[in-house]
Amino acid sequence: MEQTSCSTCFLDLLYLIFNCNHLLIAWFLDEYSYYFAKYPNINFHFIGHSNGTYILGESLKKVPGMKFKRAYLAGSVLPKEYPWKKIFDKGQVEKLCNARSSFDWPVGILCSGLRGVGMADIGTGGFDGFLMGDIRLQEFCYFNGDHGKPLEESNHTNIIKYILTGIISQPEGLKSEAEISKFQILSRISPFATRLIFLVIIIVNLFFIFYNFSLIKLAIVLISDVVIFWLIRILLSVI
């Protein structure tokens, strides 16, 4: 008997409402603990997309005893520097498949940009791949499509086969790196563009505050910045 865990729309909705990944991580750890206590001798596997991959990554770092035999990640928002080798060596994950898309703007553009302003816990592993040469890691790139392309119904049989047997076939129609070079360039410049945007916002805010200074202006600026921050976090949570 094997237990499969995956991210769900309910989890994304919960994060959208509360904007607290720690709540989802706590929920995920509780679920894992419950099923591990109930079925201590079975193999656990993981299928995750987007924010679900973040929950897995953070949970593995928090709980060294958490173990999955095989994991399939699609549109991962984990950093490309995520320490998978350490995770492998500790036996927390035996085998990993990382599915990447050719036009994954939430990862390639948004996550890349947010990295440029200090959000180091997220990254472009789901677009650039993970920086680790290891036979325990399989990279499939690039699915011809957007953020959710690797999880389309046409690929379900392949994913299930991988989870059950550890064998996965290379999907048809994958794009080469040369074919997505323009999007790669956009991804590379996103951190610098984001820094520039933030710098402009700061300058505009300062000018607005100190030109005929008033407490009302200060309150407007602070409220506006908070709203912008929340909108960015919400956008990241529902990708």
C-alpha positions, 0 to 999 in steps of 0.5 A: 500500500502506498500513500500519495500526497499532492497540492490541492486547490483547497490549499491554494485557497487557504493560502490566498485567504491567510497568506501564511505558508506556515499554516500550510506547512503545519497542515502538511506535517500533520497529515504526514504524521497521521498517515505515517502513524497509521501506515508506518511500513508503507512508502510515501510519494509526492506529486506537487505543483507550484506552491505545493513544491514549496511546502514540500521543500520547507517541510523536508528541511524542518523535519529530517525524519520525513521521507518520500520514495519518489517525488514529482515536481511541476512548476516548482518555485523552489530555488535552483540552489535547493539542497537536494543532494543533502536531502537525497543523502539523508534518505528523505527522498530517493528519486526526484523528477523535475518537470519544467515548462517553456513559458512558465512566467510565474516561475521564470519571471515572477519568482526570478524577479522576487529573488532580486528583492530578497525573497530567497526562499523561492526561486526558479528551480522549476524553470532553470532546473536544480543545480545538482548533477545526480542520477537521482534527479531527472529533469524534463524540459521544456514542456511546450506550454505554461506553468501547468503544462506538465500536469495536463491530462495527457501526462497523467499516465506517465506521472502515475507510472513514475510514482508506482514504478520509478520509470518515466518516459520522456514526454513528446514535443519537448522544446530545446533550450535554444527554442526558448532563449528569448524567454530565458533572457526575460527571466535573467533580467527580471531581478534587475527590472524588479529592483529598478521598479522598487527603486522608482517606487521608493523615490516616488514615495519619498517625493510624495511624502516630503513634498508638502508633508502631511500625516495623511500623505504618509498614511496613504503611502504606507497603505498603498505599499501594504496593498501592493505587497499583499497583491504580490503575495496573493499573485504568487500564491495562486500561480 
